[in-house]
Amino acid sequence: MDTLFEWTENDSVKIGVLDDQHKQLFGMVNELFTAMNTRRGRDILEEILQRLLHYTATHFEMEEGLMAKHEFPELDSHRSAHNAMRDKVQNFKKQLDAGVSNNVAPELLVYLQHWLRNHIRVVDQRYSAFLNARGLH
């Protein structure tokens, strides 16, 4: 098994730039999964965490900006979920920096799997139709 998650049209929020960013996250999850299966999880962990920190800053800012601009009614709860992920990724990075890295890769992988299943595939779908109806594609 080379990948853990395959992007499908069911994952699409039908907004090109956001879909492209979501695909990047799918790629990071699959990259970590593959590295762990070949016993290289620790080797790429720092790089993956750096990319995740950048991703959570840029992607969430864009997503929340679009929701704010179009007055999406669930923005506050969506922002709270984003903040929780930012905090979690920062915590993983702190553990790695402190040398407590034995379980960081598998715990990060489990967390990201949960995020893909529950946030992108469920929560993000709630803004899709709302923003699509306002001309975002």
Backbone bond lengths (Angstrom), bond angles and torsions (degrees), N, CA, C in turn:
res aa  C-N    CA-C-N  psi(-1)  N-CA   C-N-CA  omega(-1)  CA-C   N-CA-C  phi
1 M - - - 1.456 - - 1.526 108.48 -
2 D 1.314 115.71 113.68 1.460 120.58 -177.50 1.523 113.21 -85.52
3 T 1.314 116.93 -29.13 1.458 120.13 -177.75 1.517 109.72 -129.33
4 L 1.299 113.58 153.26 1.453 120.93 178.51 1.522 110.06 -95.94
5 F 1.329 115.43 -37.07 1.459 121.41 -178.99 1.514 109.38 -130.75
6 E 1.303 115.98 130.22 1.456 122.06 173.31 1.523 108.14 -105.14
7 W 1.318 116.23 131.69 1.461 121.39 175.13 1.522 108.14 -69.73
8 T 1.318 116.92 132.31 1.460 121.34 173.93 1.526 108.55 -129.20
9 E 1.295 116.26 168.42 1.461 120.00 177.43 1.536 111.81 -61.67
10 N 1.319 117.57 -24.80 1.467 120.36 176.75 1.527 111.71 -65.51
11 D 1.338 117.25 -21.16 1.460 121.67 178.40 1.523 111.90 -83.27
12 S 1.308 117.15 -13.78 1.453 122.19 -174.76 1.523 112.44 -69.57
13 V 1.343 114.69 137.64 1.465 120.14 171.08 1.528 109.47 -97.08
14 K 1.322 115.29 4.41 1.468 123.52 176.20 1.527 113.03 61.03
15 I 1.331 114.50 32.26 1.463 122.77 171.63 1.525 104.33 -130.19
16 G 1.329 116.30 106.88 1.455 122.18 -169.15 1.516 115.93 -46.98
17 V 1.332 117.26 -51.14 1.462 119.94 -175.86 1.532 111.37 -64.36
18 L 1.321 117.44 -37.56 1.470 120.40 179.28 1.525 110.84 -72.08
19 D 1.330 116.46 -39.80 1.463 119.31 175.27 1.527 110.88 -59.70
20 D 1.334 116.31 -43.40 1.463 119.59 179.20 1.525 110.93 -60.79
21 Q 1.309 116.71 -40.35 1.468 120.14 178.53 1.524 111.08 -68.48
22 H 1.313 117.36 -40.16 1.465 120.11 177.08 1.532 110.71 -61.97
23 K 1.312 116.17 -38.90 1.470 120.52 178.12 1.529 110.29 -61.12
24 Q 1.332 117.14 -35.15 1.469 120.15 176.43 1.529 110.52 -61.07
25 L 1.319 116.39 -41.13 1.467 119.64 179.42 1.526 110.43 -66.81
26 F 1.323 117.06 -42.48 1.469 119.94 175.17 1.528 109.36 -55.84
27 G 1.330 116.26 -43.23 1.454 120.72 179.57 1.516 112.73 -61.92
28 M 1.332 116.88 -42.13 1.473 119.96 178.56 1.523 111.34 -63.55
29 V 1.321 116.46 -41.16 1.470 120.45 178.45 1.522 109.49 -61.93
30 N 1.310 116.67 -46.31 1.465 120.11 -179.80 1.526 111.81 -66.59
31 E 1.315 116.96 -35.60 1.466 120.70 177.68 1.529 110.77 -64.50
32 L 1.324 116.70 -44.18 1.469 120.59 178.12 1.524 110.20 -65.16
33 F 1.311 116.95 -42.87 1.465 122.07 178.52 1.527 110.97 -58.43
34 T 1.320 116.72 -48.67 1.463 121.17 -179.66 1.529 110.48 -62.83
35 A 1.314 116.69 -43.88 1.470 120.10 179.43 1.526 111.20 -62.03
36 M 1.305 116.43 -40.84 1.465 119.23 179.40 1.525 110.88 -66.14
37 N 1.321 117.22 -37.83 1.469 120.77 178.97 1.522 112.64 -67.22
38 T 1.325 116.65 -21.34 1.467 120.54 178.09 1.533 110.55 -108.55
39 R 1.323 115.24 19.38 1.471 122.79 177.28 1.533 113.42 59.58
40 R 1.343 115.20 34.14 1.462 120.45 177.25 1.527 111.72 -118.38
41 G 1.322 116.61 16.10 1.457 120.75 -177.32 1.519 112.87 -55.73
42 R 1.321 116.21 -45.51 1.470 119.43 179.58 1.518 111.80 -66.05
43 D 1.331 116.33 -31.89 1.461 120.69 -177.65 1.524 112.46 -62.45
44 I 1.316 117.41 -34.56 1.469 120.01 -176.29 1.519 112.83 -107.46
45 L 1.321 116.99 -0.75 1.463 120.68 -173.93 1.523 112.61 -58.18
46 E 1.321 117.65 -47.29 1.468 119.53 -178.66 1.527 111.13 -61.16
47 E 1.330 116.73 -44.03 1.464 120.28 179.58 1.533 110.93 -63.16
48 I 1.318 117.02 -43.67 1.468 120.82 179.26 1.526 110.07 -61.39
49 L 1.323 116.84 -43.87 1.467 119.79 179.70 1.527 111.32 -64.22
50 Q 1.324 117.82 -39.77 1.469 120.41 176.86 1.527 110.62 -61.69
51 R 1.319 115.75 -44.06 1.461 119.73 178.70 1.522 111.19 -65.48
52 L 1.318 117.21 -37.63 1.472 120.46 177.79 1.522 111.58 -66.06
53 L 1.322 117.17 -38.80 1.470 120.04 177.23 1.525 109.91 -62.21
54 H 1.313 116.44 -42.67 1.460 120.43 178.09 1.531 110.18 -66.09
55 Y 1.311 116.06 -44.19 1.469 121.54 -179.70 1.527 110.79 -59.18
56 T 1.337 116.58 -47.89 1.468 119.09 -177.11 1.521 111.00 -65.68
57 A 1.322 117.44 -29.55 1.466 119.60 177.50 1.526 110.91 -73.70
58 T 1.310 117.06 -51.11 1.471 119.86 -172.93 1.527 113.10 -78.32
59 H 1.319 117.19 -46.28 1.459 119.68 -177.31 1.522 111.11 -66.27
60 F 1.326 116.70 -46.94 1.459 118.62 -177.58 1.523 111.29 -64.87
61 E 1.324 117.35 -36.28 1.461 120.44 177.51 1.531 110.42 -61.93
62 M 1.323 116.25 -43.82 1.459 119.44 179.98 1.531 111.23 -66.18
63 E 1.326 116.00 -47.50 1.461 120.56 -178.00 1.530 110.61 -61.48
64 E 1.322 116.32 -47.84 1.467 120.19 -179.47 1.523 111.04 -66.08
65 G 1.330 117.12 -35.13 1.463 120.41 177.63 1.520 111.94 -62.65
66 L 1.321 116.38 -42.82 1.468 119.78 177.68 1.524 111.20 -65.48
67 M 1.327 115.97 -40.52 1.465 119.20 179.04 1.532 110.78 -65.49
68 A 1.330 117.42 -40.62 1.463 120.98 179.69 1.530 110.54 -65.88
69 K 1.328 116.02 -46.13 1.465 120.72 -178.48 1.525 111.51 -58.07
70 H 1.328 116.63 -35.90 1.466 120.77 -176.44 1.527 112.66 -103.14
71 E 1.338 115.59 10.93 1.470 122.85 174.31 1.529 112.97 56.01
72 F 1.329 115.64 48.22 1.460 121.20 176.38 1.520 108.44 -64.52
73 P 1.339 118.20 124.00 1.468 120.81 -172.55 1.533 114.96 -66.72
74 E 1.321 118.45 -18.31 1.467 120.19 -178.96 1.532 112.24 -101.07
75 L 1.332 116.84 19.21 1.462 120.35 -176.49 1.528 112.31 -57.20
76 D 1.323 118.10 -45.32 1.466 119.91 -175.82 1.524 112.11 -61.05
77 S 1.323 117.22 -44.50 1.464 118.94 179.97 1.525 110.67 -69.76
78 H 1.318 116.64 -34.24 1.456 120.92 178.09 1.532 109.71 -65.88
79 R 1.328 115.87 -44.28 1.468 120.79 178.57 1.529 110.37 -61.75
80 S 1.318 117.25 -39.01 1.469 120.62 178.11 1.521 111.39 -61.48
81 A 1.326 116.62 -41.36 1.471 120.46 177.58 1.527 110.11 -63.88
82 H 1.325 116.62 -41.83 1.460 120.34 177.87 1.525 110.95 -62.26
83 N 1.328 116.37 -44.08 1.466 119.85 179.57 1.519 111.45 -61.90
84 A 1.323 116.54 -37.61 1.465 120.29 178.22 1.525 110.50 -63.84
85 M 1.335 116.99 -39.73 1.460 119.17 178.48 1.528 110.77 -68.51
86 R 1.338 116.82 -42.65 1.471 119.44 177.39 1.526 110.12 -55.11
87 D 1.325 115.59 -47.75 1.469 120.66 179.95 1.520 111.44 -60.93
88 K 1.309 116.86 -42.14 1.463 121.40 -178.27 1.526 110.59 -64.77
89 V 1.320 117.35 -45.13 1.464 120.63 179.51 1.533 109.72 -64.54
90 Q 1.327 117.57 -40.86 1.466 120.37 177.09 1.534 110.75 -62.69
91 N 1.318 116.97 -37.25 1.468 120.92 176.94 1.526 111.19 -63.74
92 F 1.323 116.81 -44.07 1.467 120.08 176.76 1.531 110.10 -58.91
93 K 1.320 116.69 -42.60 1.469 121.07 179.74 1.530 110.49 -63.61
94 K 1.336 117.12 -42.50 1.472 120.78 178.45 1.523 111.14 -62.15
95 Q 1.337 116.67 -40.61 1.469 119.91 177.66 1.526 110.24 -61.85
96 L 1.309 116.55 -44.54 1.454 120.79 179.89 1.531 110.26 -62.58
97 D 1.333 116.43 -46.25 1.466 120.89 -179.26 1.525 112.06 -63.69
98 A 1.330 116.55 -30.22 1.468 121.07 -179.94 1.526 112.30 -82.80
99 G 1.323 116.18 -2.11 1.459 119.86 179.19 1.512 114.30 84.96
100 V 1.318 116.19 10.26 1.467 121.42 178.44 1.525 107.08 -98.41
101 S 1.325 115.89 68.67 1.459 118.46 -169.38 1.523 115.04 -110.08
102 N 1.317 118.86 3.48 1.462 119.96 -176.53 1.518 113.35 -58.58
103 N 1.317 116.90 -40.56 1.462 119.95 -175.96 1.521 113.57 -107.94
104 V 1.324 117.65 2.59 1.466 119.79 -174.91 1.526 110.96 -62.99
105 A 1.325 118.13 -48.57 1.475 119.92 -176.79 1.523 111.89 -60.46
106 P 1.354 119.79 -51.04 1.468 117.59 -179.96 1.523 113.01 -66.19
107 E 1.325 117.36 -36.28 1.475 119.38 178.89 1.524 110.66 -67.65
108 L 1.332 116.48 -39.42 1.458 120.45 177.21 1.523 110.38 -63.39
109 L 1.316 117.08 -43.13 1.465 120.55 -179.97 1.527 110.85 -61.44
110 V 1.306 117.30 -44.76 1.471 121.03 178.32 1.525 110.12 -61.91
111 Y 1.329 116.56 -44.45 1.462 120.26 179.73 1.537 111.04 -61.05
112 L 1.322 116.42 -45.33 1.467 119.51 -178.79 1.524 112.16 -67.33
113 Q 1.324 117.17 -35.23 1.470 120.12 175.62 1.530 109.75 -60.36
114 H 1.314 114.91 -45.18 1.468 120.45 178.75 1.527 109.79 -61.00
115 W 1.330 117.16 -42.90 1.465 121.54 -179.60 1.527 110.55 -60.99
116 L 1.325 116.96 -45.71 1.467 119.44 -179.88 1.521 111.32 -63.03
117 R 1.321 115.78 -44.73 1.472 119.49 -177.83 1.518 112.50 -67.49
118 N 1.320 116.90 -40.63 1.463 119.95 -170.60 1.516 114.91 -102.45
119 H 1.310 117.61 -29.01 1.460 117.55 -178.90 1.530 111.03 -94.15
120 I 1.318 116.92 -59.35 1.470 118.51 -177.15 1.519 110.99 -67.44
121 R 1.321 117.33 -42.30 1.470 120.01 -174.64 1.523 113.83 -83.37
122 V 1.331 117.94 -10.84 1.466 119.82 179.96 1.531 110.79 -126.83
123 V 1.331 117.18 -64.08 1.465 121.61 -173.29 1.527 111.69 -64.20
124 D 1.332 117.29 -47.29 1.468 119.37 -179.33 1.522 112.32 -63.91
125 Q 1.306 116.86 -27.25 1.465 119.47 179.63 1.527 111.32 -64.45
126 R 1.336 117.31 -22.85 1.465 120.15 -179.54 1.522 112.32 -69.30
127 Y 1.326 118.10 -29.88 1.470 117.97 177.73 1.526 112.02 -87.01
128 S 1.311 117.00 -16.28 1.458 120.75 -174.69 1.527 112.97 -54.84
129 A 1.308 117.57 -60.51 1.465 120.56 -178.02 1.520 111.06 -62.29
130 F 1.326 117.01 -37.30 1.470 121.95 -179.45 1.532 109.97 -60.41
131 L 1.335 116.65 -50.96 1.471 119.82 -178.51 1.526 112.19 -74.49
132 N 1.317 117.47 -33.38 1.465 119.98 176.26 1.535 109.82 -61.49
133 A 1.323 117.59 -39.33 1.463 121.51 -179.81 1.529 111.30 -66.55
134 R 1.331 116.98 -18.35 1.459 121.54 177.88 1.529 111.64 -99.00
135 G 1.316 115.96 16.34 1.451 120.98 172.24 1.510 116.00 91.48
136 L 1.316 118.80 6.05 1.468 120.92 178.23 1.512 110.14 -89.03
137 H 1.317 115.33 126.85 1.468 121.01 -179.70 1.505 110.42 -142.43
